[in-house]
């Protein structure tokens, strides 16, 4: 049995308590351990992608208990890709958090960070729906702590909304699991697919209810309309590095929809075939509109970026709703792009906002390195809006090319193109106010008679160091690489989609005792 598969879960699980209890008073030691662990996770993730590249489905049976009786982790091209994306993103964001000092503004940042990585990696690797719930709770508990890191009234209020929304989702998840187990007698994804295919049509009503409940739960995690309202406020008030890491959080919900509703409830399954796509497509169209209008109407920079994330979720889900190999390939390419684009925007926004008194989109005296920040913002904005030459343009072309059926082309193309136009206008307005008009605004002359307010008038950092700018440039570099190597990346994603839709191969690999796929 290949023990590499469990390392992305075991390593941060062991490192987090060591950092939390042994290194809690030594920030240098905690930083060293956290960076070393994150870098090692990236190396392990690369190894997993290479292993999964043989096209087989590899299974890790905990305690040598075979599925569906024991807990299994499953590695294929899709799960390996998502684990690599998570850990590459996390390492870059961690460097930014350390360089800007965000990790010192509260307690247990690095321990919570590692627990977060454990939960996300576990969610991508698990082979059954119950343990998907378990890993969801691990990553959500860690995200609660990261969300309110460094405190503040607005952050606590947004954190409370985030907690309440996700607790409601977790409760619904438990109801869905109970309903699913009552109707099929299993929660292993491969076994579930096998039993759903054999379930008589007259007995499939309860299973359809469970499938819909799961889709709603995953839609909450993905921030899909009409349960997307928690995201902009949460991301806007979270510490910027945390918001950048949260760019992968919505992708966990999208991954869960892809995995569960393709393998267990997807094409060829009586009673649930076409069920998810019927509801996902219109919800995705509205999500694009909500995100685009939110970007256009935002009056603060951080909510603007949050709404752009909502719009990107809609674009991905429009393709996912087709449940075809070609559309899934396009969705995965845009998923990779949107993760790095959103994270880049949050990191650049952090550099800008910490040098201004607020993130309000209003003219203010230009900051030092105004031109550098403007260039970084411009690159990240055109990537998120889907303009050439970066990968967002190619991603949207792939999505539109995959959605040419008469019943979808009108709605999908109109939503994507109109949403892109509104997003471009919104980002152009924001950039103009932050960087262009600011150069014509004279610095305010301080009134010596006024009493300084510590939170506002405290000295702010001036010149950004190379270590502070490097993570944002690395994110832009990822977007450039996605565009330059679009051919090889698309080839890998095509093979990933084909493997995802090979239900028989997945079932055989997971349920054959003592064998690796």
N, C-alpha and C positions, 0 to 999 in steps of 0.2 A: 504494500500500500504506500502511496506517495505522500510523505508527510509535508511536502512543500505547500500543499493546498491549505493546511490549517494555520500556517505561519502568519498570514495577515490578520488573523484573529488572536492568536496566542501572543504574539510579540507585543502589541500595544496593551493587551490585557495584563501582561506581566510588568510592563514598563510603567504603566499609569500609577499603580499603588506605590511602587518604589519612589517615583518622583513625588507623589503626594505626601508620603510619610517620612521618607529618608532625606529628601532634598528640599523640603518645603521652605527652609530658611536660607537656602543657598541658591540664589537665582542663577548664578553662573553655572553651577553644576546641573541645575534643572534644565537650563537652555542646552547645555552640551548633550545631555542624555536625550532630550526631546529631538534635537536636530539629528543626532546619530541614529535614533530609532526611526525617524521619518525617512532619512536617506536609505537606511537598510530596507525599509518597507518598499521604497521605489525599486531597489535592486531585486527584491523578491518578486515584485509585481512584474518586472520585465521578464524574469525567469518563468513566471506563470504564463505570460503571453507566448513565450517561445514554446513551452510545453503544450499549451492549447492549440498552437499552430499546426499540429499534426492532424487536426480535424476530428479527433476522438473526444468523447465525453469522459472525463476522468472523475472517479468517485472516491471520496474519503469516508470510510465507515468508522465513526467514533466507537471505540471499544470493540471493534470487529463485529458489531451487530449489524446484520444486513438490513437494507430497506425492504419493506416499509416499517419494520419493527424498531429499528434503531435510528439514531440521528445521522444524517449524511450531509456532507458538503459536496457540491458538484462544481467542477471546473470545466467550462467550455470557452469558446472564443468570446462570447458575450460577457460572461462573468469575469474573465481575465481582463478584458478591455476596461470594464467599469472599475475594477480594483486598481488598475494602473492609472486610470484617469483620476481617481480619488486621491491616491497617494502622491502623484505628481503635483496636483493642485495643492495638496496639504503642505508639501515641503516648501513650495514657493511662498504660500501665505504665511507659514511659520517664520520664514526668514524676514518677511515684512514686519510681522508682529514684534519680533526681537529688535530689528533695526530701528523701529519707531518707538519702542518702549511700551507698546500696548500690553505686553505680558506682565509688566510690573504694576499695572493699575488695579489689580485685584488679586485674590488668592487662588491658588490651584489652577491657574490657566493651563499649564502644560499637562497636568494630570488629566484634566477634563478633555483637553485636546486629543490625547491618546485614546481615552475611552470613546470619544466621538469616532475616531478612525476605526476602532474595533467594531463598533456597531454598524457603521456603513459597510465595511468590508464583509462582515458577517451576513448582512442583508443581501449582498450581491452573490455570496457563495452558498447560502443555505439551499437545501433541496426539499424542504417542506414548509408549508404555510404557517404552521405554529411557530417554528423557530424564526420565520420571517417576522412574526409579531414580537418575539423575544428580542431580536436584534433591533427592531424598530424602537422598542422601549429603552434599550441601552443607549442608542444614539440620541433619542429625544431627551432622556434624563441629562446626558452630558450637554446637549444643546441648551437646555434650560439654564444651566450654570454659565455657559459661555455667553448666552444672550444678555444676561444682566451683569456681565463682567464690568467692573469699574463703577457700577451703581448709577444713581441719578433717577429722578422722579419719572421722566419720560421713558427711560429704559425699563424701569420696573413696571410701569403701566403697560407698555408694549409686551413685556415678558409675561405678564399675567394673561393678556389676551392670547398669546402664543400657547401658554400652558393649558388654558381652558379649551381652546380649539383642538389641541392635540389630544387632550384627555377624552374629549367627546369622540374623536376619531378612534382612539384606542378602545373605548367602550364598544363602539360599533364594530370594531374589528373582532372583539371577543364574541359578540352576537353572531357575526358572520361565520366564525370558526365553529361555533356550536351548531349552527344550522347546517353547515357543510358536513360536519362529522355525523350528524344525525341522518343525513340523506345518503352519504356514501360510505361511512365507516372508516375513513382514512383522511389524513391531512398531508401525506407525502405527495408531492406534485406529480411524480411519475405514476404512482399508484392511483392517484386521483384521475389522471388522464385516462388510464385504462378502465377504471370503473365507470367514469362518465360516458365513455364510448359504448359500454355495455348496458347502461341504465335504460330501462324501458321508457318510452316517451310519456306514458301515463304516470310515471313515478318521478319525472324530472322537474316537477313544479317547485319542490323545496330546494333542489339544486340551483334552479334559476334564481330563486330569491337570494341564496347564498352568493351566487356569482355577482348579482347586482349590488349586494351589500359590500362585497370586496372591492368592486369597481368604485363605489362611493368613497370607501376608505382610502384607496390609492389616489383617487382624485383630490382628496383633502391634502395628502402628502405632496402631490404634484402641483397644487395651487391651480386647479382647473375650475372654470366657472361651473356652478355658482358658489363654490367654496374657496375662492381665491382671495377673499377680502383680507385675510390675516397677513398675507405676505408683504405688501408694500410697507405697512406700518412697522412690522417686525424687522424687516431688513433695514429700514430707514433709521431705526433707533438702536440697532445692534452695533457694537464696536465694529469698525470698518473691516478689520481682518476676519472677524467672525462672520460678517455678512458675505465676505468673499468666499470663505469656506462653505457657507450655506448655499453657494451656487450649485453644489452637488446634491443638496438635500432634495430639491424638487425632482432630480433625476432618479432618486431612489423610488419615488412613486411611479415615475414613468417606466422604470425597469420592471417594477412589480407587475404593472399592467401588461407589459410585453411578455414577461415570463409566464405568469399565471393564466392570462386570458388568451395566450397563443397555444401553450402546451395543454392546459387542462380544460379550457372552455372554448377553444378556438375553432377554426375551420374543420368540418367533419365530425364535430361532437353534437349528437342529437340533443335538442332542447335548449342549448346555449349558443349554437352557431349563429354568428352575426349579432348576438345580443349586445356585446360591448360596443361594436362599431356603430350601431344604430344610435346610441346615446352619445358616444364620444365625439363624433364628427360635428354636430351642431354646437356642443359645448366648447369644442376647440375653436370654432369660428367666432363665437362670442368672446372667448378668452383673448383672442388676437385683438378684437375691437376694444375690449376693456383695457388691455395693456397699451394700445396705441393712443387712445384718448387720455389715459392716465399720464403718459409721457408728455402729451401736448399740453395738458392742463396743469402739470406740476409746478409748484412755486418754490420747491426746495430740491436740491440736487439729489439727496439720498432717496427720497420717494420716487423721483424721476427714474433712477436706476432700478428701483424695485419694480415699478410698472413695466420697464423694459424687459425684466425677467419674466413677468407674467405674459407679455406678448410672445416671448421666445418659447415658453411652455406651450402656448396655443399653436405655434407653428410646428413644433415637434409632434403634438398630438393630432393635428390634422393628418399628418402622414401615418402615424401609428394606427389611427382609426380605420385605415384601409385594410390592415392585416394582410398585407401581401409582401413578398420578399423585396420587390423593387422599392416600395414605399418605406419599408422598415430600414433598408440601406440608407435612404435619404434621411430618415428620421435620426438614425444613429450618427451620421455625419454632422447634421445640424446640432445634435446633442453635444458632441465633442466641442464644436465651435462655440455654442452659446455658453457652455460652462466656463471656458477660458475668457470669453468676451465679458461676461458679467463680473467675474472675479477681477479682471483688469480694471473695469470701470470703478469698482469699489475701492481698489487700492489707489488708483489715481485720485479719486474723490477724497480719500483720506489725506493724501499729500496736500491737496488744495484747501480742504476745510480746516485743517489744523493751522493753517496760516491766514485764515480769515476769522471773523468773529462768529460766523454761522454759515450754514449751508444754503441760506436763502439765495435765490437766483435774482440778484440785484447788483447793480454796478457798485464797486467798492475800489479803494486804492489797490493798484496792482501789487501783487506780491513779488518778492525776489524769485527769480527763475520763472517768471510768468510765461515766457516763450516755451520753455521746456515742458511745463505743465500743460500748456495749450496744445503742444504737439502730441503729448501722450493721450490727452483727452480726445483729440481729433482722431487719432488712430483707433482708440477703443470705441468711440462713437460710431465711426463708419463701419466698424466690424459688427457691432450690435444692430445697426440699422440695415445691414445687408448690402452695403455699397461695395463696388469693386475698388481695389483688387484683392481684398482680403477674403477669408474663407466664408464669411456670412453670405456673400453674393453667390458663391458656388453652392452653398447649402440650400439656399432658397430656390435656385434653379433646379437642383436635384429634386426637391420636394414638389415643385410645380410640374416637373417632367413626369413624376410618378403619379400625379393626380390629373389624368387626362380623360377619365371616364365621363360620359355626358352628364351623369347625375351629380358629379362632384366638381368638375372643372370650373364652372361659373362661380360657385360659392368660394371654393378654395383659392383660386387665382385672384379673385376680387379682394378677399380678406387679406391675403398675403401682400399684394401690391399696394392696396390702400393703407394697410397697417404700416408697411415700410415707409410710405410717403409721410404719414403723420409722425412716425418715429424720427425720421430725418429732420422734419420741421422742428419737433420738440428739442432734439439735441442741438440743432443749429441755433435755436433761440437761447438755450442754456449756455452754449459755448460763447456766443456773442456777449452775453451779459457778464460771464465770469472772466473772460480773458480779453476781449476786444474793447468793450466799453469801459472796462476797469482801467485801461491804460490812460484814459482821458479824465479820470477822477482823481482829484488832488487828495493827498492824505489829510485826514482830519487833524486839526491842531488840538492837543489835549488841553482841557481847562484845569488849571492848577487848583481851583477851588473845589473841584468835584472829588468825592471820595471814591477811590478805585473799588470796583467790584471784583473780588478774587477770581471768580469763574470766567469772567469776560476779559478783564484787563491784565490777567497774568501774562508774563512774557511768553510769547509763542516761538517755536523754532523758526528760524529764518531759512538759511540755505540747506536744502536737502542733500544729504550725503549720498555717495555712490551706492552704499548698502541699502538706503531707503528707496532709491529709484530703480535699482536692479530688478526687484521682483515684478514691478509693473512692466518693465521692458522685457522680462522673461515671458510674461503672459502674452505680450504682443508678438514675441518671437514664436510662441506656440501657434498663434493665429496665422502668421506668415508661413510657418512650416506646414500647417494644414492645407494652405492654398498651394504651396509649391509642390508638395507631395500628395496632392489630391488623388492622383491615379492609384498609387500603391495603397493609400488609406482606403479608398473606395473598393479596391479589390479585396482587402481584408474584410471590410464591412459586408460585401456581397457574400463572402464565404460564411460570415457570422450569421447573416439573415437566413441563408440556406440551412445552416445547422440548427437555428432556432425553430424553423418550421419542419424539421425532421423529427416529428413526434415519436415515430417508431424507434429511431436510433437513441433518443433520450431515454425512453422507457426501458429499452433493452439494456442500456448501460447501467442504469440505476437499480433495476430490479433483478439483474442476474447476479446471484450470490458469488462472492469471491473473485469477480472479474472487474477489470477496469475497462471502460469503453474504448 
